[in-house]
Amino acid sequence: DTDGQVIFKKYSPMGELSEFAAQICDALHKTTGSIAVVCDRDAVIAVAGAGKRELLGKPVSDQLEKLMTERSVYHFGGMGAMPPVCQDNANFTAAVAAPVLCEGDVLGAVLFVTDQGRLAGDTECKLAQTVAAFLGKNMES
């Protein structure tokens, strides 16, 4: 930094795509009306819709991190509770979570989020899967 100190930051490949991810979230939000989120394994990197101030840059919850490591698409089916998106805020929960996979590694996830317990439909699920696959392929090149 300007004082001559060396600062180490954890590198996030998904963080490199934050501007691109924000544009994708905007498109998803405009198409579905739902809150769209892209996160890396540690934090939320892009949000479109309500809750941007409460979610952007915040660490992901342990439940969401566990969903990502399972490497499968999560679509809330009405049983149990939806996982919170962030560690400190249970008001925003994931109705859909599709992992972003790159060469077998989980880099993050594409989410449709609700703040009122509203269920996501098959359209949101397919869109999240498509965008997650696209981001994963983009990271390979």
Salt bridges, closest charged atoms under 4 A:
ASP42 OD2 - LYS10 NZ 3.12
GLU70 OE2 - LYS66 NZ 3.35
